[in-house]
């Protein structure tokens, strides 16, 4: 039996998501091979490059992980000489993290994250297309996370619009 148009579009959406996951996996492998870094380590370096010195909790908030995860990332990057812990106040408990010159050089010369490529591609879409895609992806994310009960039927037109712009997205991914 031939799949319906909705089933076909659903498969195409799933394939595009899978393509992104593969792209990220290949990027992660390349980072590890060429720079001896993980994606999270590069995110940490870029976060510090953009913000100068930060506390562990500020880094965690910026790269969206737990502070305990940041501790491991910082430990490994510090061992490699990319960053340092700094005590700047009279309170010994207050520690900020800063890039070393080696870390700054790496952050300046590292390959762009897959995330940045997506952001650049999305910027080329019209504002209306971006809003529609955002609504559709937000709904999809909630459905995956919480199931059908989260479905907001008011977003059905947004999902349809996102499906209509799939051809444009394929050009950018």
PEHUFEN-V645295 format. One record per residue. N is the residue number from 1. PHI is phi in whole degrees, 0 to 359 (* if undefined). OMEGA is omega in whole degrees, 0 to 359 (NA if undefined). Layout:
N & PHI & OMEGA
N & PHI & OMEGA
This chain:
1 & * & 182
2 & 286 & 179
3 & 294 & 177
4 & 288 & 179
5 & 301 & 179
6 & 296 & 178
7 & 295 & 180
8 & 296 & 178
9 & 295 & 178
10 & 300 & 177
11 & 296 & 179
12 & 297 & 178
13 & 296 & 179
14 & 299 & 178
15 & 295 & 178
16 & 295 & 177
17 & 296 & 178
18 & 298 & 178
19 & 299 & 177
20 & 297 & 180
21 & 298 & 177
22 & 297 & 179
23 & 300 & 179
24 & 294 & 179
25 & 296 & 177
26 & 296 & 179
27 & 297 & 179
28 & 299 & 179
29 & 296 & 179
30 & 296 & 178
31 & 300 & 181
32 & 297 & 183
33 & 289 & 187
34 & 273 & 186
35 & 236 & 184
36 & 55 & 180
37 & 228 & 169
38 & 264 & 177
39 & 301 & 181
40 & 295 & 177
41 & 295 & 178
42 & 294 & 176
43 & 301 & 179
44 & 298 & 178
45 & 300 & 180
46 & 295 & 178
47 & 299 & 179
48 & 291 & 178
49 & 297 & 181
50 & 282 & 188
51 & 241 & 183
52 & 67 & 183
53 & 274 & 179
54 & 219 & 172
55 & 281 & 178
56 & 301 & 182
57 & 293 & 177
58 & 293 & 177
59 & 297 & 180
60 & 303 & 180
61 & 296 & 181
62 & 294 & 182
63 & 259 & 172
64 & 60 & 174
65 & 223 & 178
66 & 285 & 178
67 & 300 & 179
68 & 299 & 177
69 & 293 & 179
70 & 298 & 180
71 & 303 & 178
72 & 295 & 179
73 & 298 & 181
74 & 297 & 178
75 & 304 & 182
76 & 292 & 179
77 & 291 & 178
78 & 292 & 178
79 & 301 & 181
80 & 278 & 178
81 & 85 & 183
82 & 271 & 179
83 & 209 & 181
84 & 218 & 174
85 & 270 & 182
86 & 234 & 172
87 & 255 & 186
88 & 242 & 182
89 & 242 & 177
90 & 291 & 180
91 & 274 & 183
92 & 294 & 180
93 & 283 & 183
94 & 274 & 180
95 & 234 & 173
96 & 248 & 181
97 & 246 & 180
98 & 225 & 176
99 & 286 & 168
100 & 275 & 177
101 & 299 & 178
102 & 299 & 179
103 & 293 & 178
104 & 296 & 179
105 & 298 & 179
106 & 297 & 180
107 & 299 & 180
108 & 290 & 187
109 & 250 & 182
110 & 285 & 178
111 & 292 & 180
112 & 295 & 178
113 & 293 & 177
114 & 306 & 179
115 & 305 & 181
116 & 294 & 178
117 & 295 & 179
118 & 294 & 179
119 & 302 & 179
120 & 299 & 179
121 & 294 & 182
122 & 296 & 179
123 & 299 & 181
124 & 281 & 177
125 & 277 & 176
126 & 291 & 179
127 & 300 & 179
128 & 298 & 178
129 & 298 & 179
130 & 298 & 180
131 & 297 & 181
132 & 295 & 179
133 & 296 & 179
134 & 302 & 181
135 & 300 & 181
136 & 293 & 180
137 & 292 & 177
138 & 297 & 178
139 & 297 & 179
140 & 300 & 179
141 & 300 & 179
142 & 294 & 179
143 & 295 & 178
144 & 295 & 184
145 & 284 & 189
146 & 241 & 179
147 & 89 & 187
148 & 300 & 183
149 & 298 & 180
150 & 274 & 185
151 & 301 & 176
152 & 258 & 186
153 & 294 & 176
154 & 292 & 182
155 & 271 & 180
156 & 307 & 176
157 & 299 & 179
158 & 295 & 179
159 & 295 & 178
160 & 299 & 179
161 & 298 & 179
162 & 297 & 178
163 & 297 & 180
164 & 291 & 181
165 & 262 & 181
166 & 301 & 179
167 & 300 & 178
168 & 294 & 179
169 & 297 & 181
170 & 300 & 179
171 & 296 & 186
172 & 264 & 184
173 & 254 & NA
